[in-house]
Amino acid sequence: VIRAATPADAAAITTIYADQVLHGTATAEEVPPPVAEMAARLAKVAVAGLPWLVMEANGAVAGYAFARPYHERAAYRFTVEDAVYVAADARGRGVGRALLTELIARCNTLGLAQMIASITVQAGDASIALHERLGFHKVGEMRAIIRKFGRWLDVVYLQRGLSITD
Ligand SMILES: CC(C)(COP(=O)(O)OP(=O)(O)OC[C@H]1O[C@@H](n2cnc3c(N)ncnc32)[C@H](O)[C@@H]1OP(=O)(O)O)[C@@H](O)C(=O)NCCC(=O)NCCS
């Protein structure tokens, strides 16, 4: 079941995210945010009128996806950035695909124009493959802009058109 996240999901989302903060390169954060901070992030996305979705399986949150404004300046308002995180034990079974598909559909309904994904290349092939399967195309790459676990990491940018195509 994919549904809108509620404040009650903040703890489960924090747990899934903390695994990538501490052990992965999908995020450039190095200190896991506390549950209250995650709840504040959920609220910020809600205030922006953007979707934050969770997939629930067997009563637990298997993964989540959200869109946030790509840039704070007003004229960027039709462009969002996405993020998708799936619990380690639920990966490779279509959860990420289902979440991102629904996120794109909701952003289309909102009349948004573009969705951007910024993906740490060393995070693995799964995120890039997931985005390419769902219509994103690579538009750029920046070298060595992240330093995590004692390594320099590259970031690749992918972009997908949404409802406004003119
Ligand atoms: C990236 C991530 C969200 C993908 O979610 P998932 O549920 O494991 O992926 P899915 O099972 O839905 O697979 C999505 C597509 O990617 C492909 N894919 C998945 N894992 C892959 C891998 N390791 N290598 C290559 N392709 C892969 C699948 O083949 C699938 O395409 P298909 O449906 O056409 O077969 C998940 O692995 C994850 O949370 N990783 C850590 C956090 C992260 O990198 N998040 C992205 C930050 S934006």
The ligand as a Gaussian input file, in Angstrom:
#p B3LYP/6-31G(d) Opt

LIG

0 1
 C       17.768000       2.900000      -5.113000
 C       16.602000       2.206000      -4.397000
 C       15.618000       3.275000      -3.926000
 C       15.895000       1.290000      -5.425000
 O       14.769000       0.697000      -4.783000
 P       14.432000      -0.862000      -4.968000
 O       13.129000      -1.122000      -4.350000
 O       15.604000      -1.652000      -4.486000
 O       14.380000      -0.965000      -6.576000
 P       13.325000      -1.769000      -7.451000
 O       13.299000      -3.196000      -6.983000
 O       12.041000      -1.045000      -7.504000
 O       14.042000      -1.706000      -8.867000
 C       13.904000      -0.544000      -9.705000
 C       14.636000      -0.769000     -11.016000
 O       16.048000      -0.644000     -10.792000
 C       16.717000      -1.831000     -11.196000
 N       17.680000      -2.174000     -10.175000
 C       17.425000      -2.390000      -8.867000
 N       18.564000      -2.678000      -8.219000
 C       19.552000      -2.644000      -9.139000
 C       20.969000      -2.834000      -9.088000
 N       21.586000      -3.125000      -7.934000
 N       21.669000      -2.700000     -10.232000
 C       21.057000      -2.400000     -11.389000
 N       19.717000      -2.202000     -11.509000
 C       18.991000      -2.319000     -10.395000
 C       15.666000      -2.900000     -11.269000
 O       15.977000      -3.817000     -12.290000
 C       14.389000      -2.165000     -11.540000
 O       14.127000      -2.027000     -12.899000
 P       12.977000      -2.949000     -13.565000
 O       11.733000      -2.744000     -12.739000
 O       12.844000      -2.430000     -14.944000
 O       13.491000      -4.342000     -13.468000
 C       17.079000       1.319000      -3.213000
 O       18.020000       0.389000      -3.672000
 C       17.680000       2.120000      -2.074000
 O       16.973000       2.580000      -1.190000
 N       19.007000       2.301000      -2.086000
 C       19.703000       3.061000      -1.056000
 C       19.273000       4.512000      -1.032000
 C       19.411000       5.206000      -2.380000
 O       20.381000       5.022000      -3.122000
 N       18.421000       6.055000      -2.670000
 C       18.389000       6.889000      -3.832000
 C       18.641000       8.319000      -3.391000
 S       17.759000       9.430000      -4.459000

